Amino acid sequence: MYLIHAEIQAPVPAPAAALGPDTAGVLLASARPQERIEHVAVHEGAGPGAVLGVYLVAGRLSAAETVVDTFCRRAVETVPALRGWTLTRVGAPLVTPFYERLLD
């Protein structure tokens, strides 16, 4: 199983562009069986964007990233809560900062 992060940008950098509390569930429900997506988490920060954490089963990291890229591009076009949002980056999160903190 892989965790892939997808960064999305709000259409207008304003608090009104915030995603609803049910966005993760709506996204998970929109996944196709062949995508093998197991869980979606939505993390909104102080900025005009959000990070989607997508957990899925895939044979390789590159395959997982491709699936999440396709899934998120489809979502920003078809899921009402994400219409107008833009996918800006997809990739596996680096864990280096976590391990660096352990060394401090």
C-alpha positions as CSV (number, residue, x, y, z in Angstrom):
1,M,0.0,0.0,0.0
2,Y,1.2,3.5,-0.8
3,L,0.4,6.9,0.5
4,I,0.4,9.5,-2.3
5,H,-0.1,13.2,-1.7
6,A,-1.9,15.4,-4.2
7,E,-1.7,19.1,-3.8
8,I,-4.7,21.1,-5.1
9,Q,-5.1,24.8,-5.4
10,A,-8.3,26.7,-4.7
11,P,-9.9,28.7,-7.6
12,V,-9.8,31.9,-5.5
13,P,-7.5,32.3,-2.5
14,A,-10.3,33.0,0.0
15,P,-11.7,31.3,3.1
16,A,-15.0,30.7,1.1
17,A,-13.1,28.2,-1.1
18,A,-12.7,25.8,1.8
19,L,-13.6,22.2,1.2
20,G,-16.6,20.7,3.1
21,P,-16.2,18.1,5.8
22,D,-17.5,15.3,3.6
23,T,-15.1,15.9,0.7
24,A,-12.9,12.8,1.6
25,G,-15.9,10.5,1.6
26,V,-17.2,12.0,-1.7
27,L,-13.7,11.5,-3.3
28,L,-13.5,7.9,-2.0
29,A,-16.9,7.1,-3.4
30,S,-15.9,8.5,-6.8
31,A,-12.9,6.1,-7.0
32,R,-13.1,3.3,-9.6
33,P,-12.6,-0.3,-8.4
34,Q,-9.5,-0.8,-10.7
35,E,-7.8,2.2,-9.0
36,R,-7.7,0.2,-5.7
37,I,-8.0,3.3,-3.6
38,E,-8.5,2.4,0.1
39,H,-8.7,5.7,1.9
40,V,-8.7,9.5,1.2
41,A,-7.8,12.2,3.7
42,V,-8.2,15.9,3.1
43,H,-5.7,18.3,4.8
44,E,-6.4,22.0,4.6
45,G,-3.8,24.4,5.7
46,A,-3.6,28.2,6.2
47,G,-3.2,28.8,2.5
48,P,-5.6,28.6,-0.5
49,G,-5.0,25.0,-1.2
50,A,-5.2,21.5,0.3
51,V,-3.4,18.2,0.3
52,L,-5.2,15.0,-0.5
53,G,-3.7,11.9,1.1
54,V,-4.6,9.0,-1.0
55,Y,-3.9,5.4,0.2
56,L,-4.0,2.8,-2.5
57,V,-2.7,-0.6,-3.4
58,A,-0.3,-0.7,-6.4
59,G,2.6,-2.8,-7.6
60,R,5.1,0.1,-7.8
61,L,5.4,3.6,-6.6
62,S,5.3,5.0,-10.1
63,A,2.1,3.2,-10.8
64,A,0.6,4.5,-7.6
65,E,1.5,8.1,-8.5
66,T,0.0,7.7,-12.0
67,V,-3.3,6.3,-10.6
68,V,-3.6,9.2,-8.1
69,D,-2.8,11.7,-10.8
70,T,-5.5,10.4,-13.0
71,F,-8.0,10.1,-10.1
72,C,-7.4,13.7,-8.9
73,R,-7.5,15.1,-12.4
74,R,-10.9,13.4,-12.9
75,A,-12.0,14.6,-9.4
76,V,-11.4,18.3,-10.1
77,E,-13.4,18.0,-13.2
78,T,-16.4,16.0,-11.9
79,V,-16.7,16.3,-8.1
80,P,-18.8,19.4,-7.3
81,A,-16.7,20.3,-4.2
82,L,-13.6,20.5,-6.3
83,R,-14.8,22.2,-9.4
84,G,-12.5,25.1,-10.3
85,W,-9.6,23.6,-8.1
86,T,-6.3,22.8,-9.8
87,L,-4.1,19.8,-9.3
88,T,-0.6,21.2,-8.8
89,R,1.5,18.2,-7.7
90,V,1.3,14.5,-7.1
91,G,3.9,12.4,-5.4
92,A,4.9,10.2,-2.4
93,P,5.6,12.3,0.7
94,L,9.2,12.3,1.9
95,V,9.8,11.2,5.4
96,T,13.3,12.7,5.8
97,P,12.1,15.6,8.1
98,F,10.6,13.0,10.5
99,Y,13.9,11.1,10.8
100,E,15.9,14.4,11.0
101,R,13.8,15.4,14.0
102,L,14.7,12.1,15.7
103,L,18.4,12.9,15.4
104,D,18.0,16.3,17.1
